[in-house]
Amino acid sequence: MERTAYRLADIVARLGGRAQGDAGTEITQIGTLDSAQAGHLAFLASGKYRAQLASTRASAVILGEADAGATDLPRIVCDNPYAYFAKVSALLNPPELAAPGIHPSAVVAEGAYIHPTAHIGPHVMVGAGTRIGARCTIMAGCAIGADTRIGEEARLYPRVVVYHNCVLGNRLIAHSGAVIGADGFGMAEEEGHWLKIPQIGRVVIGDDVEIGANTTIDRGALDDTVIEDGVKLDNQIQVAHNVRIGAHTAIAGCVGIAGSTAIGHHCRIGGSAGILGHLKIADHVEISSFTLIGKSIREPGSYTGIFPFSPSEDWRKNAAHLRHLAELADKIKTLQHEIEILKRKDR
């Protein structure tokens, strides 16, 4: 497939920044400093890669102001090279446009509304009363329950499942295997048996949200589970019932969030972190990978609860000592008390 070429001047006119050197240099693709070829635009977002500027085969580079003079290559100078790279990559690699229309094998229930510009792929199922907005792309094998609302330009990859009565915002991206609106894990115990609590809330998702492959977002038990605008969820995340995730928070893969926890705006949560239920996480909190959060975080900042790795034999010895920390703490208190007694006697 022949790629569209953009001159540096064209890119700057669209995305800002300034061009230095030959602004007529044509770009067809983005690449790293190490792997870029002729016609590629590379980027320098970290000083540790500065040495690669001398050997890159890229036709041009994206640089920050501090590195504007670090190369003679044609270049775009901007405030945030990594974000600029993301914008250029989106320009050069737009998603494939699907033709409007409903595939003959799709099953659309009576009373559902699908905008004429939407694409409904093979074997898609759309429930009664559901509304799908303009320029949506619903790919093969997706199942959308009754009375669900999907905004404009949403993109559901193959085999996404959306249960009944959910609300999905504009420009949603949901990757394959995502499940939105399954029952939350609500059980009441009676005489040694579990009674299922009907989950009658919804999942409500804002605009510009991305949901990774095989991520699950449970519907609320009574109130809604809410994912606010701009949230980015990686693969294989579990979002339990009644959770609220604030706008522009990003969560890496395999995180588990227990029920009724509220996470603030602009948070960053590392992979495989665990967050217990009924907690509140403040805005602008960063949680390191594999950290377990067992109580609410009231102040912004970075939080880590990882025991560093070490050679296996050393780890075993340290783990054995950890089991006796409370006992050691009591002994230290006793020794401190005895020292204070001896000090008083010396006086």
Residue pairs with C-beta under 8 A, 6 or more apart in sequence:
3 28
3 29
3 92
4 28
4 92
5 26
5 27
5 28
5 39
6 26
6 27
6 28
6 91
6 92
7 23
7 24
7 25
7 26
7 27
8 19
8 21
8 22
8 23
8 24
8 25
8 27
8 60
8 74
8 76
9 19
9 23
9 24
11 19
11 27
11 41
11 76
11 88
11 91
12 18
12 19
12 23
12 76
14 91
15 84
15 87
15 88
15 91
16 78
17 62
17 76
17 77
17 78
17 79
17 84
18 76
18 77
18 78
19 74
19 75
19 76
19 77
20 68
20 74
20 75
20 76
20 77
21 60
21 72
21 73
21 74
21 75
22 74
23 74
25 59
25 60
25 74
26 39
26 59
27 39
27 40
27 41
27 59
27 60
27 88
27 92
28 39
28 40
28 92
29 39
29 40
29 41
29 92
29 93
30 36
30 40
30 41
30 42
30 43
30 85
30 88
30 89
30 92
30 93
31 37
31 40
31 41
31 42
31 58
32 42
32 43
33 42
33 43
33 44
33 49
33 52
33 53
33 56
33 58
33 61
34 52
34 56
36 42
36 56
36 57
36 58
36 59
37 57
37 58
38 57
38 59
39 59
40 57
40 58
40 59
41 58
41 59
41 60
41 61
41 62
41 76
41 88
42 56
42 58
42 60
42 61
42 62
43 61
43 62
43 63
43 81
43 82
43 84
43 85
44 50
44 52
44 53
44 61
44 62
44 63
44 64
44 67
44 70
44 81
45 64
45 81
45 82
45 85
47 67
50 67
50 70
53 61
53 67
53 70
53 71
53 73
54 71
56 73
58 73
59 73
59 74
60 73
60 74
60 75
60 76
61 71
61 73
61 74
61 75
61 76
62 75
62 76
62 78
62 81
62 84
62 85
62 88
63 70
63 71
63 75
63 76
63 77
63 78
63 81
64 77
64 78
64 79
64 80
64 81
65 77
65 79
68 75
68 77
76 84
78 84
95 155
98 119
98 121
98 137
98 139
99 119
100 116
100 117
100 118
100 119
101 119
101 120
102 108
102 114
102 120
103 120
103 121
103 122
103 123
103 124
105 122
105 123
106 120
106 121
106 122
106 123
106 124
106 125
106 126
107 123
107 124
107 125
107 126
108 114
108 120
108 126
109 126
109 127
109 128
109 129
109 130
109 146
110 128
111 128
111 129
112 126
112 127
112 128
112 129
112 130
112 131
112 132
113 130
113 131
113 132
114 120
114 126
114 131
114 132
115 132
115 133
115 134
115 135
115 136
115 152
117 134
117 135
118 132
118 133
118 134
118 135
118 136
118 137
118 138
119 136
119 137
119 138
120 126
120 132
120 138
121 137
121 138
121 139
121 140
121 141
121 142
121 158
122 140
122 141
123 140
123 141
124 138
124 139
124 140
124 141
124 142
124 143
124 144
125 142
125 143
125 144
126 132
126 138
126 144
127 144
127 145
127 146
127 147
127 148
127 164
128 146
128 147
129 146
129 147
130 144
130 145
130 146
130 147
130 148
130 149
130 150
131 148
131 149
131 150
132 138
132 144
132 150
132 154
133 150
133 151
133 152
133 153
133 154
133 170
134 152
134 153
135 152
135 153
136 150
136 152
136 153
136 154
136 155
136 156
137 154
137 155
137 156
138 144
138 154
138 156
139 155
139 156
139 157
139 158
139 160
140 158
140 159
141 158
141 159
142 156
142 158
142 159
142 160
142 161
142 162
143 160
143 161
143 162
144 150
144 162
145 162
145 163
145 164
145 165
145 166
145 181
146 164
146 165
147 164
147 165
148 162
148 163
148 164
148 165
148 166
148 167
148 168
148 181
149 166
149 167
149 168
150 162
150 168
150 172
151 168
151 169
151 170
151 171
151 172
151 207
152 170
152 171
153 170
153 171
154 168
154 169
154 170
154 171
154 172
154 173
154 174
155 171
155 172
155 173
155 174
156 162
156 172
156 174
157 173
157 174
157 175
157 176
157 213
158 176
159 176
159 177
160 174
160 175
160 176
160 177
160 178
160 179
160 180
161 178
161 179
161 180
161 182
162 168
162 174
162 180
162 181
163 179
163 180
163 181
163 182
163 203
163 219
164 181
165 181
165 202
166 180
166 181
166 202
166 203
166 204
166 205
166 219
167 202
167 203
167 204
167 205
168 174
168 180
168 205
169 205
169 206
169 207
169 208
169 209
169 229
170 207
170 208
171 207
171 208
172 205
172 207
172 208
172 209
172 210
172 211
173 209
173 210
173 211
174 180
174 210
174 211
175 210
175 211
175 212
175 213
175 215
175 235
176 213
176 214
177 213
177 214
178 211
178 212
178 213
178 214
178 215
178 216
178 217
179 215
179 216
179 217
180 203
180 205
180 211
180 216
180 217
181 202
181 203
181 217
181 218
181 219
182 216
182 217
182 218
182 219
183 199
183 218
183 219
183 241
184 199
184 201
184 218
184 219
184 220
184 221
184 225
184 240
184 241
184 242
184 259
185 218
185 240
185 241
185 259
186 196
186 197
186 198
186 199
186 221
186 241
186 259
187 194
187 195
187 196
187 197
188 194
188 195
188 197
189 195
197 221
199 218
199 219
199 220
199 221
199 241
200 220
200 221
200 222
201 219
201 220
201 221
201 222
201 223
201 224
201 225
201 241
201 242
202 219
202 220
202 224
202 225
203 217
203 218
203 219
203 220
203 224
203 225
203 226
203 227
204 224
204 225
204 226
204 227
205 211
205 217
205 226
205 227
206 226
206 227
206 228
206 229
206 230
206 231
206 247
207 229
207 230
208 229
208 230
209 227
209 229
209 230
209 231
209 232
209 233
210 231
210 232
210 233
211 217
211 233
212 233
212 234
212 235
212 236
212 237
212 253
213 235
213 236
214 235
214 236
215 233
215 234
215 235
215 236
215 237
215 238
215 239
216 237
216 238
216 239
217 225
217 227
217 233
217 239
218 225
218 239
218 240
218 241
218 243
218 259
219 225
219 241
220 241
220 242
221 241
221 242
221 259
222 242
223 242
224 242
225 239
225 240
225 241
225 242
225 243
225 244
226 243
226 244
226 245
227 233
227 239
227 245
228 244
228 245
228 246
228 247
228 248
228 249
228 265
229 247
229 248
230 247
230 248
231 245
231 246
231 247
231 248
231 249
231 250
231 251
232 249
232 250
232 251
233 239
233 251
234 251
234 252
234 253
234 254
234 255
234 271
235 253
235 254
236 253
236 254
237 251
237 253
237 254
237 255
237 256
237 257
238 255
238 256
238 257
239 245
239 257
240 256
240 257
240 258
240 259
240 260
240 261
240 277
241 259
241 260
242 259
242 260
243 257
243 258
243 259
243 260
243 261
243 262
243 263
244 261
244 262
244 263
245 251
245 257
245 263
246 262
246 263
246 264
246 265
246 266
246 267
246 283
247 265
247 266
248 265
248 266
249 263
249 264
249 265
249 266
249 267
249 268
249 269
250 267
250 268
250 269
251 257
251 267
251 268
251 269
252 269
252 270
252 271
252 272
252 273
252 289
253 271
253 272
254 271
254 272
255 269
255 270
255 271
255 272
255 273
255 274
255 275
256 273
256 274
256 275
257 263
257 275
258 275
258 276
258 277
258 278
259 277
259 278
260 277
260 278
261 275
261 276
261 277
261 278
261 279
261 280
261 281
262 279
262 280
262 281
263 269
263 275
263 281
263 285
264 280
264 281
264 282
264 283
264 284
264 285
265 283
265 284
266 283
266 284
267 281
267 283
267 284
267 285
267 286
267 287
268 285
268 286
268 287
269 275
269 286
269 287
270 286
270 287
270 288
270 289
270 290
270 291
271 289
271 290
272 289
272 290
273 287
273 288
273 289
273 290
273 291
273 292
273 293
274 291
274 292
274 293
275 281
275 287
275 293
276 292
276 293
276 294
276 295
279 293
279 295
279 296
279 297
280 296
280 297
280 298
281 287
281 293
281 296
281 297
282 297
282 298
282 299
282 300
283 300
284 300
284 301
285 297
285 300
285 301
285 302
285 303
286 301
286 302
286 303
287 293
287 302
287 303
287 304
288 302
288 303
288 304
288 305
288 306
289 306
290 305
290 306
291 303
291 304
291 305
291 306
292 305
293 303
293 305
297 303
309 315
310 318
321 328
